[in-house]
Amino acid sequence: MNPDGIDLGTSVTVPGSAPQPGGGSAGAVNAPPPIAPICDPTGRVCRDQYTVTGPLEGRGPITLSDLVNFRPVVQVHRMQPDGWSVVGLHTNFYTATVTQVQDDLLLGIPASVRFTPVSYRWDYGDGESATFQTGGWSWSHLGLAEFDRTPTSHVYAQPGTFDITLTVGFAAEYRFGGAEWIPIAGTVSVPANRLTVSASDAKTVLVGTECTARLSPGC
């Protein structure tokens, strides 16, 4: 990256730099070679070439506040069992949120922004919370039995009804055209859907069949 601007793969001379081969003078912007047209997603704006002149010249680094046209999406937040829990046993929470690339205008120029999930904060509604680097998986995906512990599961110690929230933190990178990805400092936090769980005590009862044939958690 050019410390005075953003290198978009063209030949650029900024004020105070040395003369360029071929007679270019200091402070001049050499004509860049033609590159394939780059258009915004609407198709309304197409330009044949870009340099560091214009809206990016002389400005500081791209920041998260510049991403007004970009926002990562959190996939549906799920729990197992669905909507209920047994006090003292593990309830599994997970989401399938993945890395995503979006194309739009960045500072008026067509660009791509890549969002990568790096943190998952669950608030379990009982005063407990936890932050993980994984979004978790279902019990079946992990090859586990119901109520087994998972990397993102939680145990409720008391009965009650609890609201669970998930906030996903995304790292962001951007690029113009086919240039290298450039990281942006900080993370973007996006909330997922809210879940409600009813946690109750399990009670052992007499049944007329073997317990393995019953679905009740108290069996």
Backbone as a chain_set.jsonl record, in Angstrom:
{"seq": "MNPDGIDLGTSVTVPGSAPQPGGGSAGAVNAPPPIAPICDPTGRVCRDQYTVTGPLEGRGPITLSDLVNFRPVVQVHRMQPDGWSVVGLHTNFYTATVTQVQDDLLLGIPASVRFTPVSYRWDYGDGESATFQTGGWSWSHLGLAEFDRTPTSHVYAQPGTFDITLTVGFAAEYRFGGAEWIPIAGTVSVPANRLTVSASDAKTVLVGTECTARLSPGC", "coords": {"N": [[0.833, -1.192, 0.0], [0.522, 2.202, -0.766], [1.813, 4.774, 1.275], [0.664, 7.273, 1.081], [-1.743, 7.002, -0.06], [-3.995, 4.791, -1.796], [-2.998, 1.982, -3.436], [-3.997, 0.981, -6.473], [-3.095, -0.753, -8.355], [-2.098, 0.738, -10.431], [0.138, 3.094, -12.078], [1.485, 5.505, -10.107], [2.468, 8.718, -9.028], [3.133, 10.567, -6.181], [2.951, 13.837, -4.595], [6.162, 15.156, -3.913], [7.627, 12.903, -4.441], [10.16, 10.987, -6.221], [11.252, 11.769, -9.623], [9.73, 10.012, -12.345], [10.735, 7.275, -14.461], [11.196, 7.95, -17.931], [10.688, 10.614, -18.193], [8.746, 11.669, -16.523], [7.643, 14.082, -14.164], [8.182, 15.127, -10.729], [5.411, 14.842, -8.587], [3.562, 14.468, -10.553], [0.901, 12.602, -12.022], [1.155, 9.635, -13.56], [-0.174, 8.351, -16.6], [-2.27, 5.631, -16.167], [-2.109, 2.175, -17.192], [-4.636, 0.739, -19.337], [-7.337, -0.994, -17.77], [-9.655, -3.653, -17.087], [-13.066, -2.629, -17.273], [-14.712, -1.49, -14.3], [-17.651, -1.806, -12.563], [-20.34, -0.385, -10.637], [-22.708, -2.156, -8.497], [-25.273, -1.548, -9.471], [-24.945, -1.007, -12.103], [-24.923, 1.517, -13.102], [-22.688, 3.102, -13.02], [-19.68, 3.016, -14.608], [-16.203, 2.741, -14.914], [-13.138, 3.106, -16.634], [-10.6, 3.117, -15.525], [-8.688, 3.624, -12.51], [-7.128, 5.873, -10.229], [-5.143, 7.125, -7.455], [-6.01, 9.663, -7.226], [-8.691, 12.017, -6.712], [-11.518, 11.095, -4.675], [-10.061, 9.562, -2.791], [-7.562, 10.622, -2.475], [-5.071, 11.861, -0.39], [-6.432, 11.29, 1.979], [-6.996, 9.649, 5.19], [-6.582, 6.22, 6.485], [-8.957, 3.692, 5.391], [-11.872, 3.281, 7.349], [-14.123, 1.604, 9.674], [-16.368, 3.2, 9.789], [-16.622, 4.121, 7.247], [-17.931, 2.193, 5.853], [-20.62, 2.449, 4.953], [-22.343, 1.413, 3.063], [-22.251, -1.261, 3.414], [-22.951, -4.227, 5.237], [-22.6, -6.914, 7.405], [-24.274, -10.128, 7.555], [-26.003, -11.99, 9.95], [-26.595, -15.386, 10.358], [-29.48, -17.502, 11.149], [-29.958, -17.932, 14.586], [-29.858, -20.727, 16.637], [-31.185, -23.264, 18.899], [-30.854, -26.234, 20.935], [-32.434, -28.515, 23.101], [-35.348, -27.411, 21.203], [-36.561, -24.523, 22.319], [-36.939, -25.353, 24.949], [-35.473, -26.508, 28.043], [-33.527, -28.537, 30.303], [-32.984, -28.268, 33.682], [-29.723, -28.311, 34.92], [-28.719, -29.846, 32.855], [-27.07, -29.844, 29.623], [-27.781, -27.258, 27.316], [-27.799, -26.71, 23.904], [-26.423, -24.203, 21.835], [-26.199, -22.576, 18.682], [-24.988, -21.241, 15.496], [-24.954, -20.774, 11.943], [-23.385, -18.854, 10.765], [-21.221, -17.455, 8.325], [-18.169, -16.547, 6.506], [-18.47, -13.729, 4.358], [-18.76, -11.943, 1.253], [-19.293, -8.746, -0.024], [-20.384, -6.542, -2.605], [-20.252, -3.169, -3.476], [-20.491, 0.444, -3.42], [-17.673, 2.08, -2.189], [-16.708, 4.877, -0.636], [-17.587, 6.118, -2.923], [-16.512, 4.623, -4.952], [-16.568, 1.595, -6.821], [-16.257, -1.366, -4.965], [-15.144, -4.256, -3.067], [-16.066, -5.806, -0.03], [-15.036, -7.856, 2.569], [-16.38, -9.804, 5.089], [-15.546, -11.46, 8.014], [-16.523, -13.75, 10.437], [-15.438, -13.524, 13.763], [-15.875, -13.624, 16.474], [-18.239, -14.775, 18.915], [-20.731, -13.876, 20.968], [-22.688, -15.01, 23.515], [-25.485, -14.226, 25.46], [-27.126, -15.579, 28.071], [-29.424, -15.034, 29.484], [-29.78, -15.641, 32.137], [-28.085, -14.243, 33.679], [-25.6, -15.12, 33.059], [-22.942, -15.209, 30.64], [-21.024, -15.776, 27.63], [-18.183, -15.787, 25.472], [-17.137, -16.959, 22.356], [-14.94, -18.34, 19.821], [-16.087, -19.749, 17.875], [-19.038, -20.603, 16.036], [-20.441, -22.797, 16.755], [-22.149, -26.053, 16.516], [-24.752, -28.37, 15.546], [-25.994, -31.074, 17.637], [-26.146, -33.482, 16.186], [-24.435, -32.985, 14.036], [-22.018, -32.902, 15.362], [-21.856, -35.467, 16.181], [-22.88, -36.212, 18.64], [-24.843, -37.097, 21.545], [-28.175, -36.164, 22.642], [-28.266, -33.497, 24.978], [-25.573, -33.704, 25.552], [-22.439, -32.131, 26.274], [-21.285, -29.293, 24.431], [-19.014, -27.179, 22.456], [-20.3, -24.713, 22.652], [-22.395, -24.861, 24.438], [-24.714, -24.466, 27.241], [-25.513, -24.566, 30.731], [-28.375, -24.394, 32.618], [-28.981, -23.401, 35.9], [-31.182, -22.973, 37.465], [-34.765, -23.245, 37.393], [-36.908, -21.555, 35.004], [-37.889, -18.895, 32.721], [-36.061, -17.743, 30.024], [-34.44, -15.237, 28.057], [-32.383, -15.434, 25.265], [-29.6, -13.996, 23.737], [-27.536, -13.406, 20.882], [-24.523, -12.042, 19.741], [-22.574, -11.339, 16.993], [-19.223, -10.808, 16.146], [-17.526, -9.264, 13.509], [-14.589, -9.279, 11.524], [-13.302, -6.971, 9.138], [-12.39, -6.525, 5.702], [-11.207, -4.865, 2.737], [-11.2, -4.264, -0.833], [-10.248, -2.926, -4.026], [-11.234, -3.587, -7.292], [-9.237, -6.217, -8.529], [-7.318, -6.148, -6.532], [-5.157, -6.753, -3.631], [-6.567, -7.93, -0.515], [-7.279, -5.624, 2.051], [-6.955, -5.11, 5.457], [-9.275, -3.705, 7.846], [-9.208, -1.743, 10.731], [-10.533, -2.838, 13.882], [-13.795, -4.276, 14.781], [-17.008, -5.306, 13.51], [-20.052, -5.416, 15.114], [-22.875, -7.451, 15.175], [-26.211, -8.138, 15.958], [-27.983, -11.241, 16.462], [-31.063, -13.127, 15.922], [-33.476, -13.216, 18.625], [-33.827, -15.692, 21.16], [-36.033, -17.718, 23.173], [-36.098, -19.62, 26.098], [-37.5, -22.193, 28.062], [-36.714, -23.362, 31.058], [-36.778, -26.229, 33.066], [-37.158, -28.445, 35.917], [-36.172, -31.857, 35.713], [-38.053, -34.774, 36.206], [-38.08, -38.028, 37.494], [-40.093, -40.676, 36.443], [-42.424, -43.453, 36.689], [-42.694, -45.705, 33.996], [-44.37, -47.475, 31.32], [-42.864, -48.784, 29.458], [-39.552, -49.622, 28.232], [-36.985, -47.311, 29.158], [-35.383, -46.41, 27.118], [-37.037, -46.263, 24.981], [-38.55, -44.103, 25.334], [-39.187, -40.593, 24.949], [-39.196, -38.587, 26.748], [-37.442, -36.185, 28.713], [-37.262, -36.717, 31.403], [-37.233, -39.382, 31.751]], "CA": [[0.0, 0.0, 0.0], [1.193, 3.489, -0.782], [1.477, 5.463, 2.518], [-0.089, 8.499, 0.824], [-2.971, 6.701, -0.792], [-4.306, 3.383, -1.988], [-2.458, 1.512, -4.703], [-4.995, 0.176, -7.17], [-2.453, -1.478, -9.426], [-1.733, 1.661, -11.488], [1.386, 3.808, -11.857], [1.11, 6.768, -9.477], [3.49, 9.482, -8.343], [2.505, 11.51, -5.282], [3.803, 15.004, -4.366], [7.378, 14.948, -3.161], [8.317, 11.675, -4.819], [11.189, 11.165, -7.24], [10.772, 11.708, -11.012], [9.522, 8.677, -12.881], [11.423, 7.025, -15.736], [10.468, 8.354, -19.117], [10.471, 12.043, -18.245], [7.716, 12.145, -15.616], [8.144, 15.011, -13.157], [7.675, 14.903, -9.384], [4.084, 15.39, -8.355], [2.669, 14.169, -11.675], [0.256, 11.291, -12.023], [1.335, 9.011, -14.853], [-1.38, 7.72, -17.137], [-2.228, 4.196, -15.879], [-2.499, 1.321, -18.319], [-6.066, 0.382, -19.285], [-7.729, -2.22, -17.11], [-11.045, -3.987, -17.394], [-14.003, -1.725, -16.593], [-15.276, -1.905, -13.033], [-18.952, -1.159, -12.446], [-21.043, -0.573, -9.381], [-23.702, -3.234, -8.649], [-26.468, -1.128, -10.191], [-24.617, -0.871, -13.511], [-25.064, 2.905, -13.529], [-21.399, 3.777, -13.087], [-18.56, 2.195, -15.046], [-15.019, 3.532, -15.202], [-12.111, 2.268, -17.252], [-9.367, 3.082, -14.756], [-8.712, 4.359, -11.257], [-5.861, 6.255, -9.612], [-5.369, 7.592, -6.102], [-6.576, 11.001, -7.248], [-10.127, 12.033, -6.473], [-11.986, 11.032, -3.294], [-9.153, 8.881, -1.88], [-6.269, 11.295, -2.414], [-4.771, 12.644, 0.791], [-7.232, 10.937, 3.156], [-6.416, 8.62, 6.036], [-6.985, 4.842, 6.179], [-10.363, 3.333, 5.399], [-12.311, 2.86, 8.672], [-15.433, 0.953, 9.696], [-17.415, 4.198, 9.555], [-16.741, 4.329, 5.806], [-18.657, 1.069, 5.253], [-22.046, 2.767, 5.084], [-23.104, 0.607, 2.112], [-21.956, -2.673, 3.664], [-23.312, -4.727, 6.564], [-22.632, -8.379, 7.421], [-25.547, -10.744, 7.919], [-25.907, -13.125, 10.865], [-27.573, -16.429, 10.074], [-30.414, -17.764, 12.238], [-29.428, -18.45, 15.843], [-30.706, -21.869, 16.995], [-30.902, -23.95, 20.161], [-31.316, -27.605, 21.1], [-33.739, -28.695, 22.459], [-35.921, -26.194, 20.651], [-37.495, -23.796, 23.167], [-36.999, -25.819, 26.333], [-34.208, -26.988, 28.59], [-33.61, -29.259, 31.571], [-32.056, -27.729, 34.667], [-28.595, -29.186, 35.214], [-28.226, -30.49, 31.643], [-26.574, -28.896, 28.626], [-28.576, -26.76, 26.192], [-26.845, -26.397, 22.839], [-26.702, -23.021, 21.024], [-25.288, -22.525, 17.533], [-25.379, -20.488, 14.306], [-24.17, -21.164, 10.765], [-22.838, -17.64, 10.148], [-19.963, -17.728, 7.629], [-17.535, -15.416, 5.823], [-19.286, -13.236, 3.248], [-18.205, -10.852, 0.467], [-20.324, -7.87, -0.568], [-19.917, -5.564, -3.593], [-21.025, -1.926, -3.49], [-19.622, 1.614, -3.521], [-16.91, 2.487, -1.016], [-16.248, 6.239, -0.916], [-17.967, 6.443, -4.291], [-15.801, 3.775, -5.92], [-16.939, 0.177, -6.697], [-15.309, -2.108, -4.138], [-15.615, -5.454, -2.38], [-15.754, -5.879, 1.394], [-15.156, -9.22, 3.084], [-16.635, -9.878, 6.52], [-15.234, -12.777, 8.563], [-16.899, -13.834, 11.853], [-14.282, -13.828, 14.618], [-16.292, -13.813, 17.862], [-19.658, -15.045, 19.13], [-21.052, -13.641, 22.376], [-24.015, -15.417, 23.936], [-26.028, -13.847, 26.76], [-28.066, -16.668, 28.267], [-30.633, -14.557, 30.137], [-29.77, -15.984, 33.561], [-26.956, -13.529, 34.267], [-24.355, -15.687, 32.543], [-22.631, -14.957, 29.224], [-19.76, -16.37, 27.2], [-17.734, -15.414, 24.125], [-16.386, -18.04, 21.732], [-14.442, -18.092, 18.464], [-16.822, -20.647, 16.989], [-20.48, -20.458, 16.074], [-21.029, -24.034, 17.236], [-22.779, -26.986, 15.588], [-25.815, -29.18, 16.142], [-25.53, -32.326, 18.239], [-25.969, -34.512, 15.153], [-23.229, -32.667, 13.269], [-20.866, -33.23, 16.203], [-21.891, -36.883, 16.519], [-23.133, -36.302, 20.073], [-26.201, -37.397, 21.973], [-28.905, -35.044, 23.219], [-27.823, -33.015, 26.286], [-24.12, -33.738, 25.684], [-21.764, -30.832, 26.269], [-20.679, -28.857, 23.165], [-18.188, -25.992, 22.671], [-21.102, -23.506, 22.847], [-23.58, -25.182, 25.232], [-24.865, -23.779, 28.525], [-26.319, -25.28, 31.711], [-29.185, -23.548, 33.489], [-28.946, -23.926, 37.267], [-32.48, -22.781, 38.089], [-35.862, -23.202, 36.423], [-37.395, -20.236, 34.648], [-37.951, -18.559, 31.298], [-34.907, -16.891, 29.769], [-34.197, -14.746, 26.697], [-30.983, -15.619, 24.87], [-29.18, -13.169, 22.606], [-26.223, -13.681, 20.29], [-23.915, -10.958, 18.978], [-21.422, -11.834, 16.234], [-18.233, -9.799, 15.78], [-16.918, -9.524, 12.203], [-13.447, -8.534, 11.014], [-13.611, -6.481, 7.793], [-11.327, -6.224, 4.748], [-11.744, -4.299, 1.503], [-10.296, -4.184, -1.969], [-10.754, -2.337, -5.266], [-10.874, -4.442, -8.413], [-8.619, -7.48, -8.136], [-6.178, -5.901, -5.655], [-5.101, -7.554, -2.418], [-7.453, -7.523, 0.574], [-6.658, -4.734, 3.031], [-7.762, -5.173, 6.679], [-9.754, -2.486, 8.482], [-9.084, -1.884, 12.184], [-11.764, -2.978, 14.647], [-14.769, -5.291, 14.386], [-18.413, -4.905, 13.374], [-20.895, -6.28, 15.937], [-24.227, -7.563, 14.619], [-27.029, -9.056, 16.765], [-28.801, -12.263, 15.81], [-32.425, -13.21, 16.435], [-33.613, -13.548, 20.04], [-34.446, -16.964, 21.493], [-36.59, -17.849, 24.513], [-36.043, -20.989, 26.567], [-38.158, -22.505, 29.323], [-35.921, -24.377, 31.753], [-37.538, -26.856, 34.146], [-36.527, -29.613, 36.529], [-36.579, -33.162, 35.187], [-38.535, -35.666, 37.254], [-38.12, -39.43, 37.108], [-41.429, -41.236, 36.616], [-42.575, -44.846, 36.275], [-43.227, -45.795, 32.645], [-44.773, -48.831, 30.989], [-41.929, -49.363, 28.492], [-38.169, -49.329, 28.557], [-36.699, -45.882, 29.097], [-34.764, -46.092, 25.828], [-38.078, -46.061, 23.999], [-39.257, -42.889, 25.699], [-38.54, -39.356, 24.526], [-39.257, -37.606, 27.819], [-36.132, -35.993, 29.343], [-37.272, -37.206, 32.767], [-37.307, -40.84, 31.762]], "C": [[0.867, 1.241, 0.0], [0.837, 4.249, 0.478], [0.666, 6.709, 2.305], [-1.385, 8.224, 0.09], [-3.164, 5.215, -0.897], [-3.852, 2.965, -3.371], [-3.466, 0.578, -5.342], [-4.399, -0.558, -8.358], [-2.083, -0.581, -10.6], [-0.422, 2.341, -11.129], [1.055, 5.203, -11.349], [2.322, 7.406, -8.844], [2.796, 10.523, -7.493], [3.446, 12.685, -5.046], [4.985, 14.671, -3.484], [8.135, 13.704, -3.529], [9.297, 11.962, -5.94], [10.584, 11.133, -8.625], [10.686, 10.271, -11.488], [10.327, 8.492, -14.16], [10.551, 7.456, -16.903], [10.093, 9.816, -19.109], [9.401, 12.548, -17.337], [8.307, 13.041, -14.552], [7.52, 14.688, -11.82], [6.314, 15.554, -9.238], [3.11, 15.085, -9.471], [2.077, 12.785, -11.505], [0.37, 10.703, -13.415], [0.033, 8.374, -15.316], [-1.306, 6.216, -16.892], [-2.606, 3.384, -17.102], [-3.963, 0.959, -18.21], [-6.27, -0.92, -18.53], [-9.198, -2.469, -17.418], [-11.981, -3.047, -16.649], [-14.528, -2.331, -15.307], [-16.565, -1.124, -12.831], [-19.504, -1.333, -11.051], [-22.166, -1.585, -9.601], [-24.943, -2.824, -9.421], [-26.228, -1.033, -11.68], [-24.683, 0.563, -14.006], [-23.721, 3.588, -13.736], [-20.338, 2.779, -13.504], [-17.393, 3.123, -15.369], [-13.931, 2.601, -15.716], [-10.861, 2.15, -16.401], [-9.505, 3.957, -13.516], [-7.284, 4.729, -10.864], [-6.175, 6.71, -8.2], [-5.879, 9.024, -6.076], [-8.075, 10.918, -6.997], [-10.44, 11.844, -5.007], [-11.035, 10.378, -2.314], [-7.838, 9.612, -1.68], [-6.151, 12.101, -1.131], [-5.576, 12.288, 2.027], [-6.516, 9.875, 3.978], [-6.886, 7.234, 5.64], [-8.504, 4.69, 6.145], [-10.725, 2.831, 6.803], [-13.689, 2.195, 8.57], [-16.555, 1.939, 9.413], [-17.595, 4.501, 8.073], [-17.61, 3.263, 5.137], [-20.168, 1.276, 5.33], [-22.908, 1.918, 4.147], [-22.949, -0.896, 2.35], [-22.378, -3.048, 5.091], [-23.357, -6.252, 6.519], [-23.97, -8.895, 7.938], [-25.276, -11.935, 8.838], [-26.995, -14.132, 10.506], [-28.426, -16.718, 11.315], [-29.694, -18.436, 13.411], [-30.377, -19.535, 16.35], [-30.308, -22.453, 18.348], [-31.455, -25.367, 20.123], [-31.321, -27.959, 22.589], [-34.349, -27.355, 22.064], [-36.956, -25.592, 21.599], [-37.586, -24.266, 24.599], [-35.652, -26.389, 26.757], [-34.469, -27.711, 29.897], [-32.555, -28.697, 32.512], [-30.963, -28.762, 34.975], [-28.034, -29.925, 34.02], [-27.861, -29.436, 30.594], [-27.641, -28.565, 27.58], [-27.604, -26.275, 25.136], [-27.313, -25.195, 22.02], [-25.704, -22.975, 19.868], [-25.867, -21.659, 16.419], [-24.46, -20.869, 13.168], [-23.57, -19.946, 10.055], [-21.45, -17.908, 9.565], [-19.383, -16.428, 7.056], [-18.364, -15.022, 4.607], [-18.609, -12.036, 2.58], [-19.348, -10.061, -0.156], [-19.687, -6.861, -1.516], [-20.844, -4.353, -3.589], [-20.031, -0.78, -3.642], [-18.991, 1.919, -2.177], [-16.262, 3.825, -1.319], [-16.49, 6.602, -2.379], [-17.32, 5.599, -5.351], [-16.259, 2.327, -5.733], [-15.863, -0.619, -5.959], [-15.976, -3.381, -3.619], [-15.194, -5.373, -0.921], [-16.012, -7.301, 1.863], [-15.298, -9.183, 4.599], [-16.391, -11.309, 6.991], [-15.634, -12.824, 10.03], [-15.712, -14.277, 12.703], [-14.669, -14.029, 16.074], [-17.803, -13.976, 17.941], [-19.934, -14.883, 20.626], [-22.507, -14.021, 22.649], [-24.319, -14.846, 25.317], [-27.215, -14.77, 27.011], [-29.329, -16.273, 29.028], [-30.712, -14.857, 31.622], [-28.64, -15.275, 34.298], [-25.61, -14.046, 33.808], [-24.19, -15.34, 31.064], [-21.292, -15.605, 28.907], [-19.463, -15.927, 25.776], [-16.838, -16.52, 23.582], [-15.872, -17.585, 20.364], [-15.1, -19.013, 17.453], [-18.308, -20.388, 17.132], [-21.19, -21.713, 16.539], [-21.657, -24.864, 16.131], [-23.896, -27.738, 16.305], [-25.219, -30.445, 16.755], [-25.271, -33.383, 17.181], [-24.709, -34.265, 14.335], [-21.973, -33.059, 14.049], [-20.81, -34.713, 16.557], [-22.146, -37.125, 17.996], [-24.589, -36.64, 20.341], [-26.853, -36.147, 22.547], [-28.442, -34.79, 24.653], [-26.331, -33.207, 26.532], [-23.563, -32.314, 25.662], [-21.175, -30.548, 24.897], [-19.816, -27.629, 23.434], [-18.985, -24.727, 22.966], [-22.349, -23.76, 23.69], [-23.561, -24.445, 26.57], [-25.778, -24.608, 29.423], [-27.064, -24.265, 32.571], [-29.271, -24.195, 34.872], [-30.293, -23.844, 37.959], [-33.569, -22.799, 37.014], [-36.303, -21.772, 36.151], [-37.477, -20.082, 33.142], [-36.903, -17.504, 31.007], [-34.847, -16.487, 28.299], [-32.714, -14.835, 26.396], [-30.687, -14.742, 23.661], [-27.78, -13.575, 22.167], [-25.77, -12.448, 19.519], [-22.65, -11.484, 18.319], [-20.514, -10.662, 15.878], [-17.535, -10.184, 14.485], [-15.671, -8.665, 12.007], [-13.741, -8.155, 9.567], [-12.329, -6.224, 7.0], [-11.965, -5.646, 3.488], [-10.702, -4.4, 0.386], [-11.024, -3.528, -3.139], [-10.3, -3.217, -6.421], [-10.319, -5.765, -7.912], [-7.422, -7.308, -7.234], [-6.229, -6.807, -4.43], [-6.102, -7.026, -1.383], [-6.668, -6.704, 1.588], [-7.518, -4.742, 4.289], [-8.132, -3.785, 7.192], [-9.721, -2.706, 9.989], [-10.452, -2.001, 12.843], [-12.645, -4.107, 14.142], [-16.164, -4.682, 14.312], [-19.26, -5.899, 14.161], [-22.325, -6.258, 15.419], [-25.032, -8.542, 15.473], [-27.775, -10.059, 15.901], [-30.218, -12.203, 16.369], [-32.425, -13.602, 17.911], [-34.313, -14.9, 20.21], [-35.009, -16.914, 22.909], [-36.592, -19.317, 24.898], [-36.777, -21.103, 27.894], [-37.403, -23.659, 29.969], [-36.72, -24.925, 32.934], [-36.768, -28.04, 34.702], [-37.043, -30.888, 35.877], [-36.983, -34.044, 36.352], [-38.584, -37.099, 36.711], [-39.501, -39.999, 37.411], [-41.419, -42.703, 36.204], [-43.224, -44.879, 34.895], [-43.503, -47.25, 32.323], [-43.859, -49.497, 29.99], [-40.515, -49.048, 28.942], [-37.876, -47.85, 28.335], [-36.089, -45.484, 27.763], [-35.79, -45.832, 24.754], [-38.877, -44.802, 24.265], [-38.465, -41.661, 25.261], [-38.505, -38.328, 25.634], [-37.894, -37.446, 28.475], [-36.095, -36.49, 30.77], [-37.241, -38.704, 32.882], [-35.989, -41.413, 32.295]], "O": [[1.862, 1.296, 0.722], [-0.353, 4.381, 0.764], [0.027, 7.185, 3.244], [-2.056, 9.162, -0.341], [-2.548, 4.454, -0.15], [-4.283, 3.542, -4.369], [-3.755, -0.493, -4.81], [-5.125, -0.944, -9.274], [-1.779, -1.094, -11.677], [0.078, 2.188, -10.015], [0.427, 5.994, -12.052], [3.12, 6.728, -8.195], [1.968, 11.285, -7.993], [4.647, 12.545, -5.277], [4.853, 14.006, -2.456], [9.207, 13.461, -2.974], [9.277, 13.038, -6.539], [9.52, 10.543, -8.816], [11.476, 9.42, -11.079], [10.577, 9.464, -14.872], [9.327, 7.34, -16.861], [9.27, 10.244, -19.919], [9.13, 13.748, -17.341], [9.408, 12.762, -14.077], [6.465, 14.058, -11.756], [6.089, 16.672, -9.703], [1.929, 15.412, -9.353], [2.695, 11.903, -10.908], [-0.244, 11.208, -14.355], [-0.764, 7.913, -14.5], [-0.367, 5.573, -17.363], [-3.348, 3.862, -17.96], [-4.493, 0.877, -17.102], [-5.463, -1.842, -18.641], [-9.892, -1.599, -17.945], [-11.711, -2.701, -15.499], [-14.762, -3.537, -15.227], [-16.562, 0.103, -12.922], [-19.184, -2.3, -10.36], [-22.543, -1.855, -10.741], [-25.616, -3.689, -9.982], [-27.182, -0.981, -12.457], [-24.517, 0.812, -15.2], [-23.609, 4.53, -14.52], [-20.122, 1.786, -12.809], [-17.568, 4.156, -16.014], [-13.82, 1.453, -15.283], [-10.123, 1.175, -16.536], [-10.309, 4.888, -13.468], [-6.346, 3.981, -11.137], [-7.333, 6.69, -7.782], [-6.157, 9.551, -4.999], [-8.654, 9.835, -7.069], [-9.719, 12.367, -4.157], [-11.164, 10.599, -1.11], [-7.069, 9.25, -0.79], [-7.014, 12.922, -0.819], [-5.411, 12.943, 3.056], [-5.545, 9.274, 3.519], [-7.513, 7.064, 4.594], [-9.237, 5.45, 6.778], [-9.979, 2.047, 7.388], [-14.33, 2.221, 7.52], [-17.586, 1.56, 8.857], [-18.609, 5.077, 7.678], [-17.986, 3.416, 3.975], [-20.903, 0.373, 5.728], [-24.094, 1.725, 4.417], [-23.458, -1.707, 1.576], [-22.182, -2.275, 6.029], [-24.067, -6.826, 5.693], [-24.693, -8.202, 8.654], [-24.431, -12.78, 8.544], [-28.165, -13.776, 10.367], [-28.123, -16.231, 12.405], [-28.928, -19.383, 13.233], [-31.576, -19.29, 16.481], [-29.23, -22.167, 18.869], [-32.394, -25.666, 19.385], [-30.325, -27.731, 23.276], [-33.919, -26.301, 22.532], [-38.084, -26.077, 21.684], [-38.261, -23.624, 25.404], [-34.806, -26.709, 25.923], [-35.511, -27.52, 30.525], [-31.372, -28.657, 32.176], [-31.248, -29.926, 35.253], [-26.991, -30.568, 34.129], [-28.293, -28.286, 30.675], [-28.306, -29.448, 27.038], [-26.685, -25.512, 25.436], [-28.455, -25.16, 21.561], [-24.526, -23.289, 20.037], [-27.064, -21.377, 16.391], [-23.311, -21.246, 13.395], [-23.28, -20.013, 8.861], [-20.603, -18.513, 10.221], [-20.008, -15.369, 7.11], [-18.899, -15.883, 3.908], [-17.97, -11.22, 3.244], [-20.262, -10.639, -0.744], [-18.582, -6.38, -1.266], [-22.063, -4.49, -3.687], [-18.862, -1.006, -3.956], [-19.676, 2.007, -1.158], [-15.368, 3.907, -2.161], [-15.689, 7.307, -2.993], [-17.545, 5.823, -6.541], [-16.334, 1.861, -4.596], [-14.684, -0.542, -6.307], [-17.19, -3.558, -3.717], [-14.091, -4.922, -0.613], [-17.065, -7.878, 1.593], [-14.464, -8.615, 5.304], [-16.954, -12.255, 6.442], [-15.137, -12.016, 10.815], [-15.061, -15.277, 12.402], [-13.869, -14.556, 16.848], [-18.55, -13.399, 17.15], [-19.435, -15.654, 21.446], [-23.433, -13.434, 22.09], [-23.509, -14.966, 26.237], [-28.192, -14.753, 26.262], [-30.221, -17.104, 29.2], [-31.619, -14.376, 32.301], [-28.279, -15.661, 35.409], [-24.578, -13.462, 34.14], [-25.171, -15.198, 30.334], [-20.524, -15.94, 29.808], [-20.374, -15.718, 24.975], [-15.905, -16.964, 24.25], [-16.319, -16.572, 19.826], [-14.698, -19.045, 16.29], [-18.787, -20.005, 18.2], [-22.41, -21.707, 16.704], [-21.7, -24.455, 14.971], [-23.966, -27.734, 17.534], [-24.096, -30.837, 16.438], [-24.28, -34.108, 17.264], [-23.997, -35.205, 13.978], [-20.983, -33.496, 13.461], [-19.841, -35.172, 17.161], [-21.687, -38.123, 18.551], [-25.45, -36.488, 19.475], [-26.167, -35.186, 22.897], [-28.25, -35.721, 25.436], [-25.856, -32.902, 27.626], [-24.17, -31.41, 25.087], [-20.626, -31.447, 24.259], [-19.872, -27.079, 24.534], [-18.423, -23.757, 23.475], [-23.277, -22.951, 23.662], [-22.545, -23.882, 26.977], [-26.699, -25.269, 28.945], [-26.453, -23.384, 33.177], [-29.591, -25.377, 35.001], [-30.535, -24.559, 38.931], [-33.328, -22.418, 35.869], [-36.093, -20.883, 36.976], [-37.178, -21.007, 32.387], [-36.862, -16.473, 31.678], [-35.158, -17.281, 27.411], [-31.884, -14.369, 27.177], [-31.433, -14.746, 22.682], [-26.958, -14.023, 22.967], [-26.533, -11.878, 18.739], [-21.761, -12.009, 18.989], [-20.979, -9.642, 15.369], [-17.01, -11.29, 14.363], [-15.688, -7.467, 12.289], [-14.362, -8.93, 8.841], [-11.322, -5.772, 7.545], [-13.134, -5.909, 3.206], [-9.509, -4.591, 0.626], [-12.251, -3.57, -3.229], [-9.121, -3.557, -6.521], [-10.862, -6.364, -6.983], [-6.58, -8.203, -7.154], [-7.202, -7.53, -4.213], [-6.44, -5.842, -1.373], [-5.539, -7.045, 1.94], [-8.702, -4.413, 4.214], [-7.396, -2.818, 6.995], [-10.163, -3.749, 10.472], [-11.412, -1.352, 12.426], [-12.291, -4.808, 13.194], [-16.458, -3.679, 14.963], [-19.196, -7.101, 13.904], [-22.917, -5.194, 15.243], [-24.585, -9.668, 15.694], [-28.148, -9.771, 14.764], [-30.537, -11.339, 17.186], [-31.489, -14.243, 18.39], [-35.267, -15.21, 19.496], [-34.521, -16.158, 23.748], [-37.033, -20.167, 24.123], [-36.685, -20.217, 28.745], [-37.446, -24.791, 29.487], [-37.278, -24.155, 33.715], [-35.859, -28.571, 34.065], [-38.221, -30.981, 35.53], [-36.311, -34.053, 37.384], [-39.072, -37.339, 35.607], [-40.019, -39.823, 38.514], [-40.535, -43.15, 35.473], [-44.195, -44.163, 34.648], [-42.955, -48.153, 32.955], [-44.048, -50.676, 29.688], [-40.302, -48.309, 29.903], [-38.442, -47.218, 27.442], [-36.255, -44.347, 27.32], [-35.469, -45.245, 23.721], [-39.785, -44.469, 23.503], [-37.235, -41.686, 25.208], [-37.853, -37.294, 25.491], [-37.238, -38.444, 28.773], [-35.009, -36.675, 31.32], [-37.224, -39.246, 33.987], [-35.838, -42.631, 32.388]]}, "num_chains": 1, "name": "protein.A"}
